[in-house]
């Protein structure tokens, strides 16, 4: 090297750019070359893979996987470059643990929580081809599109007709978005998209219909839709971002507008692809239709929130300590009123026709004549309706109560005892009319803990 070149190199050395993520040059040259040269596969090519997580850490979102390493995303959990983690790759039958080196990590998203993208280098090669052969590819894509569409249509209608409707709310939740998705299916481009497009749309319909029927939280339903898209389309990242967020604006990403119920746009479906990825026509048609299905989830979420606010408003006008109560007798009779300070140990329950009513108006009911007490949101609702299950956190032990008349009640309990006068059951869905149910022991045929 000439002295002039050496001087120039020294002069410019302080101008070197610092990368936005830290790299750790601790790999051997041979292994690093193998890792960079190995084929990186997105989750759409790994149908045998069920889950990727960090041992003693959270479940992660897999961006791509190769024999030499992986690229992952974690939410609110940052990995430190230079650190060592153990990656667990699970199928339905087995789990393999691979010690890995964190090469770099950086912020890749800010909504709904900070997301970090990390590049990992496996400390030993991962033979995922043999792993795939041992576990077999899952091929459960044969779905009847017409049947799945019908199921979703029925589930939406039933959801729209559930109790605790909000005064003045629009009927037909999700129906316009479903019609828009169906129009894409029936369009000339949708027909040209072929069988794979129809099968994957059937899968998305099934996710929504099952989620609505089972009372799955909208956020969990949306996560299932996103995961299904990632497995169908050769993408690295699929996100739903609100409004005009700039998340995902990169040369390798495309965006699809998510319509809102008022005719505007509620957000965007952002899809990031590997460099050089070649998309088929049905991939784009699926993503475009999926944006309308996201609208359905958004409308369900908005309606559930409005119903929760309505329930809060109904309860807010009661004096402190008072609750609406429906007494169900063993002979089937119902009495509705208001109660305060109930204690099962006393063997009876007091009820008034109005809160803070005079003592002369008090009704005393012996628990020996009672089937169950329903503390409810609304006295005009159905106090014995067994509400749909949800994915919200549960308190207590799952219980299934069969009454003497054959009726079955499901929920959770914290105080079940054979010797007590009864026990409380909490419904598994907080959006139903029942807040809390006291089951009288004398009305029970048997109790089962699923």
HUWO-V415325 format. One record per residue. PHI is phi in whole degrees, -180 to 180 (none if undefined). PSI is psi in whole degrees, -180 to 180 (none if undefined). D_CENTER is the distance of its C-alpha to the mean C-alpha in Angstrom with 2 decimals. Layout:
phi & psi & d_center
PHI & PSI & D_CENTER
PHI & PSI & D_CENTER
//
This chain:
phi & psi & d_center
none & 132 & 61.20
-71 & 160 & 63.64
-65 & -33 & 64.03
-67 & -43 & 62.86
-66 & -39 & 59.58
-63 & -43 & 59.09
-65 & -41 & 59.72
-63 & -39 & 57.33
-65 & -41 & 54.61
-66 & -40 & 55.16
-64 & -39 & 55.19
-87 & -5 & 51.81
-63 & -31 & 50.09
-78 & -5 & 48.90
-96 & 4 & 47.14
-64 & 135 & 44.61
-74 & 141 & 41.04
-91 & 122 & 38.52
-64 & 154 & 35.30
-73 & -13 & 32.04
-129 & 150 & 30.78
-84 & 133 & 32.97
-106 & 145 & 34.24
-119 & 103 & 35.68
-82 & 59 & 38.63
-106 & -1 & 38.85
-78 & 155 & 38.31
-72 & 152 & 41.35
-61 & -38 & 42.45
-67 & -46 & 42.28
-69 & -38 & 38.71
-61 & -41 & 37.54
-66 & -39 & 39.21
-65 & -41 & 37.59
-65 & -44 & 34.10
-70 & -29 & 34.69
-86 & -13 & 36.26
-76 & 153 & 33.62
-75 & 130 & 31.33
-96 & 125 & 27.83
-113 & 135 & 25.30
-81 & 170 & 21.85
-66 & -21 & 19.01
-66 & -18 & 20.02
-99 & 3 & 23.23
-123 & 62 & 21.81
-65 & -21 & 20.50
-78 & -13 & 21.57
-86 & 126 & 19.31
-94 & -45 & 16.28
-159 & 147 & 15.41
-125 & 131 & 17.25
-146 & 167 & 17.46
-94 & 133 & 20.30
-62 & 131 & 22.36
62 & 24 & 22.19
-143 & -167 & 19.54
-83 & 166 & 15.89
-68 & 142 & 13.95
-119 & 164 & 14.92
-99 & 121 & 14.37
-82 & 125 & 17.50
-87 & -53 & 19.59
-157 & 163 & 22.51
-139 & 137 & 24.41
-136 & 177 & 28.16
-69 & -22 & 30.69
-101 & -11 & 31.58
177 & -171 & 28.33
-149 & 157 & 24.82
-117 & 128 & 23.12
-132 & 164 & 19.78
-126 & 139 & 17.59
-125 & 150 & 16.47
-105 & 123 & 14.82
54 & 32 & 17.34
-148 & 101 & 19.23
-96 & 134 & 22.42
-93 & 141 & 24.56
-92 & 124 & 28.30
-55 & 136 & 30.47
96 & -15 & 32.99
-82 & 166 & 30.85
-115 & 133 & 30.06
-129 & 161 & 26.70
-112 & 121 & 25.97
-94 & 130 & 23.37
-105 & 120 & 21.96
-110 & 117 & 21.39
-117 & 142 & 20.13
-117 & -170 & 20.54
-72 & -15 & 20.44
-119 & -23 & 23.93
-156 & 165 & 24.62
-133 & 134 & 23.71
-116 & 136 & 26.02
-108 & 131 & 26.46
-128 & 114 & 28.06
-63 & 137 & 29.62
-140 & 151 & 29.05
-102 & 132 & 30.62
-82 & 111 & 28.74
-82 & -46 & 30.78
-157 & 160 & 29.17
-155 & 139 & 26.20
-154 & 164 & 25.50
-76 & 127 & 23.10
-115 & -9 & 21.26
-165 & 156 & 18.99
-122 & -10 & 18.85
-125 & 139 & 15.81
-80 & -8 & 13.56
-144 & 165 & 15.17
-64 & 128 & 18.01
-114 & 134 & 17.37
-114 & 136 & 20.21
-107 & 130 & 21.40
-130 & 144 & 23.74
-105 & 126 & 26.23
-113 & 144 & 27.09
-114 & 122 & 30.28
-69 & 141 & 30.48
-82 & -9 & 33.56
-145 & 146 & 34.22
-61 & 145 & 33.53
-108 & 116 & 30.62
-89 & 77 & 31.79
-74 & -17 & 28.56
-66 & -46 & 30.73
-68 & -36 & 32.10
-63 & -41 & 28.76
-65 & -42 & 27.40
-65 & -37 & 30.56
-69 & -33 & 30.30
-96 & -22 & 26.78
81 & 149 & 27.17
-83 & 141 & 25.06
-84 & 128 & 22.48
-130 & 78 & 23.54
-113 & 32 & 21.42
-88 & -1 & 21.40
-76 & 95 & 23.94
-122 & 145 & 22.17
-88 & 108 & 24.10
-62 & -42 & 22.98
-63 & -44 & 24.96
-65 & -42 & 23.54
-67 & -37 & 19.87
-65 & -42 & 20.74
-63 & -44 & 22.54
-60 & -42 & 19.73
-66 & -41 & 17.39
-61 & -44 & 20.36
-67 & -41 & 21.04
-63 & -40 & 17.51
-66 & -40 & 17.65
-65 & -43 & 21.14
-66 & -39 & 20.38
-62 & -40 & 17.57
-68 & -23 & 20.13
-100 & 5 & 22.73
-67 & 159 & 21.02
-62 & 174 & 23.05
65 & 45 & 23.12
-69 & 149 & 23.56
-93 & 133 & 24.39
-57 & 127 & 27.97
83 & 2 & 28.46
-72 & 153 & 24.90
-75 & 140 & 24.78
-91 & 169 & 24.23
79 & 42 & 22.64
-59 & 131 & 19.14
76 & -7 & 17.79
-68 & -40 & 21.07
-65 & -41 & 22.58
-67 & -38 & 19.73
-65 & -40 & 19.74
-64 & -38 & 23.51
-65 & -41 & 23.35
-65 & -39 & 21.21
-66 & -35 & 23.69
-63 & -36 & 26.56
-66 & -40 & 25.51
-62 & -39 & 25.51
-90 & -4 & 28.94
-71 & 162 & 30.46
-57 & -41 & 33.10
-68 & -35 & 30.93
-67 & -39 & 28.10
-68 & -36 & 30.69
-71 & -21 & 32.03
-64 & -25 & 28.62
93 & -170 & 29.19
-67 & -40 & 27.56
-61 & -39 & 24.78
-61 & -47 & 23.49
-63 & -42 & 23.60
-66 & -43 & 21.92
-71 & -32 & 18.92
-66 & -39 & 18.66
-60 & -38 & 18.83
-64 & -43 & 15.90
-65 & -42 & 13.74
-58 & -43 & 15.28
-65 & -40 & 14.46
-59 & -45 & 10.69
-71 & -45 & 10.90
-64 & -43 & 13.65
-66 & -40 & 12.21
-64 & -42 & 8.99
-66 & -45 & 11.56
-66 & -35 & 14.00
-88 & -4 & 12.00
74 & 27 & 10.75
-64 & 139 & 6.97
-61 & 142 & 5.83
-55 & -39 & 6.08
-61 & -39 & 4.18
-70 & -38 & 0.69
-62 & -44 & 4.35
-63 & -40 & 5.76
-63 & -37 & 4.92
-68 & -39 & 6.30
-63 & -46 & 8.94
-62 & -43 & 9.90
-64 & -40 & 10.36
-64 & -38 & 12.39
-66 & -41 & 14.43
-63 & -33 & 15.21
-81 & -18 & 16.50
-95 & -35 & 18.49
-111 & 137 & 20.04
-70 & 69 & 22.06
-113 & 157 & 20.20
-90 & -42 & 19.80
-138 & 138 & 17.06
-128 & 124 & 14.78
-136 & 151 & 13.56
-110 & 118 & 13.08
-116 & 148 & 15.57
-81 & 154 & 16.96
50 & -134 & 20.52
-105 & 35 & 23.10
-55 & 144 & 21.64
-86 & 1 & 23.71
-57 & 132 & 20.93
90 & 1 & 21.49
-76 & 92 & 25.08
-144 & 161 & 26.80
-60 & -23 & 29.18
-96 & 10 & 26.71
-121 & 153 & 23.91
-130 & 156 & 23.71
-126 & 145 & 21.87
-126 & 129 & 20.98
-69 & 136 & 21.06
-98 & 109 & 18.22
-65 & 155 & 20.34
-109 & 166 & 20.06
-65 & -24 & 21.27
-90 & 8 & 24.55
95 & -5 & 25.53
-94 & -148 & 24.70
-129 & 131 & 21.94
-94 & -13 & 18.76
168 & -160 & 18.05
-140 & 147 & 18.19
-96 & 111 & 16.50
-105 & 127 & 18.16
-126 & 124 & 18.97
-107 & 131 & 21.21
-113 & 154 & 23.52
-65 & 154 & 25.94
-63 & 136 & 29.50
80 & 7 & 31.54
-68 & 137 & 28.65
-111 & 113 & 29.92
-89 & 148 & 27.57
-96 & 164 & 28.36
-60 & -38 & 28.48
-70 & -26 & 25.62
-60 & -48 & 23.25
-67 & -40 & 23.97
-63 & -39 & 23.86
-64 & -44 & 20.40
-67 & -38 & 19.06
-65 & -43 & 21.02
-69 & -36 & 19.70
-63 & -32 & 16.04
-60 & -35 & 16.67
-72 & -31 & 17.54
-70 & -32 & 14.41
-61 & -36 & 12.50
-60 & -40 & 15.05
-60 & -46 & 14.06
-62 & -41 & 10.51
-62 & -41 & 12.48
-67 & -39 & 15.03
-62 & -44 & 12.90
-61 & -44 & 11.56
-64 & -41 & 15.26
-68 & -40 & 16.63
-62 & -40 & 14.63
-65 & -40 & 15.83
-67 & -36 & 19.29
-68 & -37 & 19.42
-64 & -41 & 18.61
-65 & -39 & 21.38
-65 & -39 & 23.66
-65 & -40 & 23.24
-64 & -39 & 24.11
-65 & -38 & 27.08
-67 & -34 & 28.28
-83 & -27 & 28.32
-66 & -27 & 29.79
-85 & 2 & 33.16
-83 & 144 & 33.93
-61 & 155 & 36.39
-57 & 133 & 35.12
89 & -8 & 34.64
-97 & 146 & 34.66
-136 & 151 & 32.08
-78 & 135 & 32.10
-134 & 135 & 33.02
-118 & 121 & 33.47
-98 & 125 & 35.80
-108 & 115 & 35.70
-80 & 163 & 39.02
-62 & -30 & 39.71
-87 & 7 & 41.70
98 & -10 & 38.87
-68 & 151 & 40.09
-121 & 140 & 37.79
-132 & 131 & 38.78
-116 & 140 & 36.80
-176 & -146 & 37.50
-135 & 147 & 36.66
-139 & 155 & 36.71
-146 & 145 & 36.92
58 & 57 & 37.31
-82 & 135 & 36.60
-135 & 118 & 37.66
-66 & -26 & 37.59
-64 & -23 & 40.47
-76 & -16 & 42.84
81 & 6 & 42.47
-152 & 171 & 42.02
-133 & 138 & 39.97
-96 & 145 & 41.47
-142 & 142 & 40.49
-122 & 153 & 41.77
-78 & -23 & 41.65
-137 & 147 & 41.04
-62 & 145 & 39.71
60 & 28 & 42.59
-72 & 163 & 44.96
-67 & 157 & 48.35
-61 & -29 & 48.93
-65 & -23 & 51.05
-93 & 2 & 48.04
-74 & 138 & 46.02
-111 & 131 & 45.12
-111 & 125 & 44.86
-116 & 125 & 43.05
-74 & 136 & 43.61
-67 & -18 & 40.57
-67 & -22 & 42.79
-102 & 4 & 42.51
-104 & 140 & 38.77
-85 & -50 & 35.99
-163 & 156 & 33.15
-112 & 130 & 32.58
-114 & 112 & 29.61
-88 & 118 & 28.81
-126 & 165 & 27.12
-74 & -42 & 25.99
-138 & 126 & 28.44
-67 & -21 & 31.60
-88 & -5 & 31.54
-78 & -174 & 28.16
-95 & 100 & 27.93
-70 & -17 & 28.22
-107 & 11 & 27.94
-72 & 127 & 24.89
-85 & 111 & 22.43
-76 & 161 & 19.05
-70 & 149 & 15.93
-76 & 156 & 13.68
-133 & 174 & 10.33
-95 & 10 & 7.83
-69 & 155 & 9.70
-59 & 139 & 12.23
-104 & 149 & 15.31
-115 & 125 & 18.92
95 & -170 & 21.56
-100 & 138 & 22.11
-61 & 137 & 20.82
-142 & 147 & 23.80
-128 & 115 & 25.05
-104 & 128 & 28.24
-109 & 119 & 30.76
-81 & 169 & 33.37
-61 & -30 & 37.02
-86 & 5 & 36.59
94 & -10 & 33.89
-69 & 144 & 30.90
-116 & 133 & 27.75
-122 & 130 & 25.46
-116 & 147 & 22.20
175 & -151 & 20.60
-129 & 154 & 21.10
-138 & 148 & 24.45
-113 & -14 & 26.01
-134 & 33 & 29.68
-67 & 133 & 30.52
-152 & 137 & 34.22
-69 & -30 & 36.76
-86 & -17 & 39.52
-78 & 165 & 37.92
-69 & -19 & 38.47
174 & -173 & 34.77
-152 & 158 & 31.30
-91 & 142 & 28.27
-124 & 130 & 25.05
-100 & 127 & 21.89
-59 & 152 & 19.69
-85 & -1 & 16.17
-132 & 116 & 14.94
-71 & -7 & 16.28
-93 & 1 & 16.56
-82 & 179 & 19.31
-76 & -31 & 23.01
-79 & 128 & 23.66
-92 & -44 & 23.31
-156 & 144 & 25.19
-126 & 128 & 27.37
-101 & 120 & 30.55
-98 & 122 & 31.65
-77 & 128 & 35.42
-58 & -34 & 36.44
-69 & -11 & 39.33
-101 & 4 & 37.09
-100 & 132 & 35.04
-84 & -52 & 35.96
-159 & 161 & 33.65
-124 & 136 & 30.47
-126 & 141 & 28.08
-110 & 99 & 25.48
-60 & none & 22.94
//
